[in-house]
């Protein structure tokens, strides 16, 4: 009977140690996550959403630039170059 009590006590202590270690692990994860987030904030990194918005704006600007370049090329084909460019003299 005495052996069973000692084993029960040992099992209870072991269970308490395991619970303590699990709690310590969770607390360390929380602290590590908070430290990582602080570093990220100091680095002034953009969020995925901000990146996607800027990428979309850049894509639209690129498309507009291509459209305008094609329009300029079309207009240049219809209008003769200015006389000073033909003669090679500067204004």
N, CA, C and O of each residue as an XYZ file, in Angstrom:
364
protein
N       0.828     -1.182      0.000
C       0.000      0.000      0.000
C       0.876      1.251      0.000
O       0.607      2.234     -0.690
N       1.918      1.170      0.791
C       2.834      2.305      0.907
C       3.506      2.596     -0.440
O       3.702      3.754     -0.810
N       3.858      1.511     -1.176
C       4.486      1.679     -2.486
C       3.541      2.394     -3.443
O       3.963      3.264     -4.205
N       2.278      2.032     -3.404
C       1.288      2.645     -4.287
C       1.164      4.139     -3.980
O       1.026      4.934     -4.909
N       1.206      4.533     -2.745
C       1.115      5.936     -2.360
C       2.330      6.710     -2.866
O       2.198      7.829     -3.362
N       3.492      6.120     -2.741
C       4.719      6.773     -3.231
C       4.649      6.920     -4.742
O       4.990      7.973     -5.282
N       4.211      5.877     -5.426
C       4.089      5.947     -6.889
C       3.028      6.964     -7.305
O       3.217      7.697     -8.276
N       1.932      7.011     -6.585
C       0.889      8.003     -6.876
C       1.431      9.416     -6.668
O       1.176     10.316     -7.468
N       2.174      9.592     -5.592
C       2.774     10.910     -5.338
C       3.768     11.280     -6.434
O       3.792     12.417     -6.905
N       4.584     10.311     -6.834
C       5.571     10.553     -7.894
C       4.865     10.886     -9.210
O       5.294     11.778     -9.943
N       3.787     10.167     -9.502
C       3.029     10.436    -10.727
C       2.407     11.828    -10.666
O       2.389     12.543    -11.668
N       1.905     12.208     -9.518
C       1.335     13.553     -9.374
C       2.376     14.633     -9.560
O       2.121     15.645    -10.213
N       3.563     14.420     -8.982
C       4.657     15.389     -9.153
C       5.070     15.452    -10.618
O       5.275     16.540    -11.157
N       5.192     14.300    -11.265
C       5.570     14.267    -12.681
C       4.523     14.979    -13.531
O       4.857     15.724    -14.453
N       3.257     14.742    -13.211
C       2.194     15.439    -13.947
C       2.261     16.941    -13.740
O       2.030     17.714    -14.670
N       2.576     17.350    -12.528
C       2.726     18.776    -12.249
C       3.897     19.380    -13.004
O       3.809     20.499    -13.510
N       4.995     18.636    -13.079
C       6.166     19.109    -13.817
C       5.836     19.242    -15.300
O       6.223     20.218    -15.942
N       5.123     18.261    -15.839
C       4.737     18.314    -17.257
C       3.841     19.523    -17.499
O       4.028     20.238    -18.483
N       2.886     19.759    -16.632
C       2.002     20.922    -16.777
C       2.808     22.217    -16.711
O       2.571     23.148    -17.480
N       3.766     22.261    -15.777
C       4.617     23.447    -15.648
C       5.425     23.674    -16.919
O       5.527     24.800    -17.405
N       5.999     22.595    -17.455
C       6.801     22.717    -18.674
C       5.948     23.153    -19.868
O       6.397     23.951    -20.691
N       4.738     22.639    -19.964
C       3.833     23.051    -21.047
C       3.517     24.539    -20.910
O       3.500     25.268    -21.902
N       3.272     24.979    -19.697
C       3.000     26.399    -19.471
C       4.189     27.269    -19.800
O       4.036     28.336    -20.393
N       5.384     26.820    -19.417
C       6.609     27.566    -19.726
C       6.806     27.638    -21.237
O       7.174     28.681    -21.777
N       6.556     26.522    -21.910
C       6.704     26.499    -23.375
C       5.758     27.508    -24.030
O       6.161     28.267    -24.911
N       4.513     27.507    -23.596
C       3.541     28.451    -24.162
C       3.975     29.888    -23.907
O       3.892     30.736    -24.796
N       4.432     30.155    -22.705
C       4.870     31.510    -22.366
C       6.072     31.921    -23.210
O       6.161     33.072    -23.636
N       6.993     30.998    -23.454
C       8.147     31.298    -24.295
C       7.720     31.569    -25.733
O       8.270     32.454    -26.388
N       6.736     30.808    -26.231
C       6.232     31.046    -27.588
C       5.611     32.431    -27.700
O       5.829     33.140    -28.683
N       4.835     32.812    -26.686
C       4.208     34.141    -26.684
C       5.273     35.225    -26.665
O       5.178     36.208    -27.400
N       6.279     35.050    -25.833
C       7.346     36.046    -25.741
C       8.137     36.121    -27.044
O       8.478     37.216    -27.493
N       8.434     34.974    -27.659
C       9.169     34.953    -28.921
C       8.363     35.624    -30.028
O       8.907     36.382    -30.830
N       7.063     35.339    -30.066
C       6.205     35.953    -31.080
C       6.160     37.474    -30.894
O       6.227     38.224    -31.869
N       6.047     37.922    -29.651
C       6.009     39.362    -29.382
C       7.323     40.019    -29.776
O       7.326     41.116    -30.335
N       8.435     39.358    -29.490
C       9.738     39.906    -29.866
C       9.875     39.975    -31.388
O      10.377     40.965    -31.921
N       9.431     38.932    -32.087
C       9.506     38.925    -33.551
C       8.629     40.029    -34.138
O       9.042     40.708    -35.078
N       7.436     40.215    -33.604
C       6.553     41.264    -34.096
C       7.159     42.650    -33.850
O       7.003     43.549    -34.677
N       7.842     42.824    -32.727
C       8.494     44.102    -32.443
C       9.600     44.372    -33.452
O       9.750     45.499    -33.924
N      10.370     43.352    -33.784
C      11.439     43.514    -34.784
C      10.829     43.860    -36.135
O      11.334     44.738    -36.835
N       9.762     43.189    -36.503
C       9.118     43.446    -37.792
C       8.587     44.880    -37.842
O       8.709     45.551    -38.867
N       8.003     45.344    -36.748
C       7.509     46.730    -36.714
C       8.653     47.718    -36.872
O       8.509     48.729    -37.560
N       9.795     47.434    -36.237
C      10.948     48.331    -36.354
C      11.513     48.328    -37.759
O      12.042     49.343    -38.212
N      11.413     47.212    -38.456
C      11.908     47.137    -39.830
C      10.994     47.874    -40.799
O      11.374     48.117    -41.945
N       9.811     48.226    -40.358
C       8.842     48.962    -41.175
C       8.505     48.202    -42.452
O       8.479     48.781    -43.538
N       8.249     46.916    -42.319
C       7.874     46.083    -43.456
C       6.409     46.310    -43.816
O       5.597     46.676    -42.967
N       6.090     46.090    -45.072
C       4.703     46.256    -45.503
C       3.951     44.952    -45.303
O       4.541     43.871    -45.274
N       2.642     45.073    -45.167
C       1.807     43.886    -45.052
C       1.555     43.318    -46.440
O       1.797     43.990    -47.442
N       1.078     42.105    -46.501
C       0.751     41.464    -47.774
C      -0.308     42.273    -48.514
O      -0.232     42.427    -49.733
N      -1.309     42.798    -47.774
C      -2.379     43.579    -48.386
C      -1.814     44.859    -49.010
O      -2.179     45.215    -50.130
N      -0.924     45.550    -48.286
C      -0.321     46.771    -48.833
C       0.503     46.455    -50.074
O       0.470     47.210    -51.046
N       1.236     45.357    -50.052
C       2.040     44.953    -51.193
C       1.162     44.693    -52.408
O       1.480     45.133    -53.513
N       0.064     43.985    -52.208
C      -0.835     43.667    -53.318
C      -1.438     44.934    -53.927
O      -1.583     45.026    -55.146
N      -1.794     45.916    -53.082
C      -2.357     47.172    -53.584
C      -1.330     47.894    -54.443
O      -1.660     48.368    -55.530
N      -0.095     47.985    -53.973
C       0.949     48.678    -54.725
C       1.265     47.925    -56.014
O       1.509     48.537    -57.054
N       1.260     46.599    -55.943
C       1.515     45.809    -57.152
C       0.439     46.061    -58.205
O       0.744     46.193    -59.390
N      -0.816     46.128    -57.772
C      -1.918     46.415    -58.696
C      -1.764     47.811    -59.302
O      -1.969     47.993    -60.503
N      -1.406     48.790    -58.482
C      -1.191     50.147    -58.999
C      -0.055     50.174    -60.015
O      -0.156     50.846    -61.041
N       1.013     49.456    -59.740
C       2.142     49.403    -60.672
C       1.725     48.748    -61.986
O       2.127     49.198    -63.059
N       0.929     47.696    -61.908
C       0.454     47.021    -63.114
C      -0.410     47.961    -63.958
O      -0.265     48.021    -65.179
N      -1.299     48.686    -63.301
C      -2.139     49.647    -64.031
C      -1.298     50.744    -64.667
O      -1.547     51.139    -65.806
N      -0.300     51.238    -63.934
C       0.575     52.284    -64.473
C       1.353     51.764    -65.680
O       1.518     52.474    -66.671
N       1.832     50.520    -65.592
C       2.568     49.920    -66.705
C       1.672     49.795    -67.934
O       2.104     50.098    -69.046
N       0.433     49.353    -67.746
C      -0.508     49.227    -68.859
C      -0.818     50.592    -69.465
O      -0.883     50.729    -70.687
N      -1.011     51.603    -68.614
C      -1.278     52.958    -69.107
C      -0.075     53.486    -69.881
O      -0.242     54.131    -70.916
N       1.128     53.222    -69.395
C       2.337     53.661    -70.078
C       2.443     53.014    -71.460
O       2.784     53.680    -72.438
N       2.150     51.720    -71.533
C       2.187     51.031    -72.820
C       1.134     51.592    -73.771
O       1.400     51.758    -74.961
N      -0.054     51.884    -73.257
C      -1.122     52.431    -74.088
C      -0.720     53.807    -74.627
O      -0.915     54.105    -75.806
N      -0.159     54.635    -73.752
C       0.258     55.970    -74.181
C       1.435     55.918    -75.152
O       1.497     56.713    -76.090
N       2.359     54.999    -74.940
C       3.490     54.856    -75.867
C       2.988     54.449    -77.251
O       3.487     54.945    -78.261
N       2.011     53.558    -77.303
C       1.447     53.151    -78.591
C       0.721     54.323    -79.249
O       0.806     54.504    -80.464
N       0.018     55.107    -78.461
C      -0.690     56.266    -79.004
C       0.299     57.296    -79.551
O       0.088     57.855    -80.627
N       1.380     57.545    -78.804
C       2.401     58.494    -79.267
C       3.025     57.998    -80.569
O       3.220     58.775    -81.504
N       3.336     56.710    -80.628
C       3.923     56.149    -81.849
C       2.964     56.304    -83.018
O       3.391     56.601    -84.133
N       1.676     56.106    -82.778
C       0.678     56.260    -83.834
C       0.604     57.707    -84.293
O       0.550     57.983    -85.492
N       0.600     58.632    -83.337
C       0.522     60.050    -83.688
C       1.790     60.520    -84.398
O       1.719     61.323    -85.329
N       2.924     60.035    -83.971
C       4.169     60.419    -84.625
C       4.212     59.934    -86.067
O       4.845     60.564    -86.915
N       3.558     58.843    -86.346
C       3.519     58.329    -87.710
C       2.655     59.181    -88.617
O       2.840     59.154    -89.834
N       1.715     59.937    -88.066
C       0.817     60.778    -88.861
C       1.361     62.183    -89.078
O       1.011     62.839    -90.059
N       2.199     62.641    -88.186
C       2.671     64.024    -88.252
C       4.145     64.018    -88.639
O       4.937     63.279    -88.054
N       4.522     64.845    -89.630
C       5.944     64.904    -89.982
C       6.742     65.529    -88.836
O       6.208     66.356    -88.096
N       7.995     65.151    -88.680
C       8.805     65.723    -87.599
C       9.006     67.215    -87.822
O       8.936     67.676    -88.961
N       9.253     67.980    -86.766
C       9.493     69.421    -86.909
C      10.687     69.679    -87.814
O      11.592     68.851    -87.916
N      10.683     70.831    -88.466
C      11.701     71.171    -89.454
C      13.110     71.165    -88.862
O      14.047     70.720    -89.525
N      13.282     71.651    -87.618
C      14.616     71.713    -87.028
C      15.200     70.324    -86.795
O      16.421     70.168    -86.801
N      14.366     69.321    -86.593
C      14.871     67.951    -86.420
C      15.285     67.365    -87.759
O      16.208     66.554    -87.817
N      14.617     67.763    -88.841
C      14.951     67.261    -90.175
C      16.299     67.816    -90.600
O      17.122     67.087    -91.154
N      16.536     69.092    -90.349
C      17.768     69.723    -90.762
C      18.926     69.403    -89.833
O      20.086     69.597    -90.197
N      18.622     68.913    -88.627
C      19.679     68.575    -87.693
C      20.193     69.763    -86.915
O      21.265     69.686    -86.315
N      19.457     70.863    -86.909
C      19.889     72.036    -86.165
C      19.090     72.124    -84.886
O      17.938     71.694    -84.827
N      19.695     72.672    -83.884
C      19.012     72.847    -82.612
C      18.342     74.200    -82.585
O      18.835     75.140    -83.208
N      17.254     74.325    -81.894
C      16.550     75.622    -81.829
C      17.318     76.646    -81.066
O      16.861     77.781    -80.924
